[in-house]
Amino acid sequence: MTETVALVVAAGRGTRMSGNVPKQYRQLAGQAVLRRTLSAFVSHPAISRVCPVIHRDDNESFTAASLGLDLDAPIHGGETRQDSVRLGLEHLAHSGAPDRVLIHDGARPFVPASLIDQVIGSLDRAEATIPALDVHDTLKRMDGSQIGETVERAGLVRAQTPQGFHFKSILEAHRAFAELSLTDDAAVAEKFGINVMTVPGVEENIKITRDEDLERAAFWLQAKRETRVGSGFDVHKFDTGKNVRLGGIDIPHDQSLAGHSDADVALHALTDALLGALGDGDIGAHFPPSDAPMAGRGFIPVSQTCP
């Protein structure tokens, strides 16, 4: 089978953002940006390994951000992005060279599985492929603070990652131009004479570069969240007993509520509401009266757990 490895480059310092925390370790809705990026490749069935490239000063931050993810041990990057990619490729060459490699920016946390699919699929007919988006804004070349000229935008695109390559070719290209400082791996491939195809990029596949990018990403995540509401009710008749259990608390009384389990109408109604919000039936469907092991059982009373 053809093996495809994801090389996630996250050794930058993020100097265009405020503060002293590199952008890939900033929190985005409760998770580090880099964790979201890595997770997209770890969970993709066509990716056999995920190899992160990090800054040598970020070992502790990386460990916290990647806890529990199935990753290769991180590689320490170089002074530039191009150095970091080359060092990552060299590591892969010595640890079992794959057939193909996808090179992705660690600060692009919203890469969809469908885009990964497109890039991998296009490598069946191309030596290199990148996602690209059309340019819609008018482009200007600046001369200091003045407009120098208007740049014709026809034929121009915005390049994204992951950029996909046949491994041997991109390794040779990076070795050949190690002394240069090019802005992406497609530029290295072009310089080496590799023909680079494109697939349609995705607007949501943004790169976190400035503070406002992080704010926009958080807003976008919030907008994607689904709000659900559920309601529930429960009824039990009174019977002989010495307490009534409500919300896990046994309240002294000369009667109790009769039921198959603990007859806690408060927690049963809450459970029905949660199941309703999930669209997953009700408590009777999950714990029917015919379920003999549940007879007389229920939640542990709060009075037994909290003095």
N, C-alpha and C positions, 0 to 999 in steps of 0.2 A: 504494500500500500504506500501511496505517496504521503510523506510526513511533512506537515506544516507546523513551524514553530513561530510563536509571537515574541518579538523582541521589543519590550516596552522601555523606552528611553526616559529616564526620570532623574537625571543627574544635574539639571539646571538649578540656578540660584533664584530665578524669578525676580530679578532686580527691578522690573517695571511695576511691581506691586508694593504697597506700603508694608511696614513691619519687617520682622526678621525671620519669619517662617516661610520657607520655600513654597511656592504655589501648589505643588503637588501634595503637600501635607496639610494644606488648609482644610478646615472642616466645611463640608457641603451637606447640609441637611443631616447632620449626625455622623457622617462618614468622611474620611479623608478623600480628597479628589483622586489620589492615586489608587486607593482601594476600589473605588467605583470603576476605574479604568481597567485594573487588573482583573476584576471580577467578570467583566464582559468577555475576556478571552478565556479565562479559566472555565467558564460555563459553556463555551462554544464547542460542540462535538467534533468539529473539524480541526481544532487546534490540539496538537498532541502535547506540547510543552509551552510554558510561559516563562520567559527569561527576562527578569528586570535588570536594568542598568541604573545604578544609583550613585550619588556622590559619596565619597569615602567618609564624610562627616555626618552622614544621615543614617547610619546603621540602626541606631536606637529608634529614630522616627519611622524608618521602614519596617522594623520588626513590629511596632505597634500598629501600623497601618495595614499590614498584610497578615495579621494573626489569623490562622486557620485556613488560609488559601493554599492550594496545592501549586507551589511555584518551584522553579529552580532556585538554587542559592543565588543571591544577588551578586552582580558583577560591579566593580567600581569603574566609573566612567573616567573620561579625560577632561581636558580644559575646554573643549568645544563640543557641540552636539555631534559633529562629524567624528571627532576622536572617540566619543562614547559609543557611537554605533559601530565603528571599526573594532573597538575592543570587545564589544558584545559579539560581533561576527567571528572574531578570532577565537573567542571562548567556545562558541558553538562548533567551530571547525575542529577543535581539539576534544570536544566532549560528545561527538557523534553528530556529524554534519547532517542537517535535514535536507530534504529535496527543495523545500521552499521556505521562505521567511517573510513574515509580515512585520514591518517596522512601524511602530506607533508611538505617538507622543503621550507621555504619562499624564499630561495635563488636558487630555481630551477624554473626559469621563463618560460621554454620552454616545459612544460609538455603538450603533445598533447591530444586532446579529445579522440582519439582512445585508448590511454594507460589507461586513466581513465575508459573507457568502459570495457577494458579487466579486470582490477582489480575488478571493481564492479561485472561484470559477473561471475568471478571465485568464488566470495563469495557465489554463489548459491550452490556450492559443496565443499567449504572449509571454515574452521573457520578463516583462515588468509591467505593472499596472498601478495607477494611483486614482483615488477618487477626486473629482474636480467639479467645481460649481461655476456657473456662468457669472460674469461680472455685469451688474446692472447699473452701477453708479458711473457717472462721468469721471474719468481719471485725469488728474493734473500733475505735471511735473513742476516741482518748486525750485526757485532760485532764491535761496534765503527765505525771506518772508513773502516774496512776490511769486505770482504765477509765472512759470517759465514758458510752459506750453501745455496744450491739451493733448492727451495721449489717446490714440485711437483704440477703443476697447474691443473692436471686432477681433475674434480669435483668441482673446485673453480669457483665462480661467483662474479660479482660486484653488490652489492645491490643498488637499487634506491628507490625513493619514487614517487608517493604515495603508502604507504603500507596500505592494507585494512584489517579490522578486524570486527568480530561481536562485537558490543560495550561492552556488558556485560563481555565477556571473557577478552578483553584487559584492561578494567578498573580493573578487579580483579587482573590481572597479574601485572599491575603497582602498585597497592596498596600493593601486596605481596613483591615486590622487590624495594620499594621506596628508600631504603638505598644504593642501588647499583648505579653505573654509567656506564650504557651500551650504546653502540654507536648508536643503532637504536631500533625501537619498535619490530622488528622481534626477536631481541635478548632477549627482555623482554618476548615475547610470548614463545620462545623456552624454556627459563628458567622455565616457568610456566607449561610446558608440552603441549603447543598448537602446533599442526602440521601446518607448514607453507608451502604453495604451492608457486610456482613461475609462472609468465607469462613473455614472452619475454620483456626485457627492450628496450629502445630507445636511441640511441647514442646522439641525440640532447637534451635529457633531462639532460643537464649538471647542476652541482651544482657550483655556483659562490663562490669560496673559496679564490683565489689569484688574484692579479692584472691581470695576463695574462689570467685568465678565463674570466674576464670582457672584455678584449680586443678581445678575441676569439669570445665571444658572440656578440659583436658589429659588428665584421667582418662577422659573420654568418648571422646576420640580414640584413646587407647591401647586401650580396650576394643573399638573397631571394627576395629582392625588384625587381619588374618588371619595366622595362623602356618602356614607350610607346611614340609614336610620332604621331601627327595628323597634317593635313594640311587643310586649308580652304580658300575659296575665295568668294567674293560677288560682284555683279555688279548692279548698278542702273543708270538710265539715268538722265540727267539734265532736270530741269523744272523751271518754274518761281519761284522766291523766293528771300530771302534776306540773306541767309547764307547756308553753307555746314557743316553738323555735321560729324566730324571724331573723333573717340575715345572718344565720349562724350563731345567734345568741339565744340561749334558753332563758325565757322570761317566766318566773314562777306564776302559776295559775292553777285553778282547781280543775281545769280541763286541758286537753291537748288537741292538736289537729291530727285527724286520721289520714293515713296515706300509705302507699306501697313502700316508699322509702322513708324519708324523714319529715315529709309534709311541710317543708319550709317554703311557704308560698312566696316569700320575698325573693329568695335566691332562685327558685324555679321560674318565676316571672322574668327575672334578670337574664337567666340562661335562655329562655324563649326569645327575649329581645335580641340577644347577641346572635343566636342561630338565625333569627329572621333577617337581621342585617346581612348575614353571610349568604342568605338564600339557601339555607341548609336544613329545612324542615323545622321541627320543634323538639322539645325535650322528650315527648312521648315517642317520637320516632327513633331516638337514639337510646332511650332507657325505658322500654315499654313495660307495663305491669306484668307481662309474661316473663320478664327477665328475673327469674328466681333469685340469683345472687345479689340483686339490688334490694331485696326485701329488707326493710328495717334499716337500711343504710342511707347515708347522706354525707353532707359536709361535716367536718369536725367542728363541734361547737366552739365559738370564740372563748367561752368561759373556761374551756379546758386547755386553751393554748395561751391565753393572755391573762395573767393574774389581775 
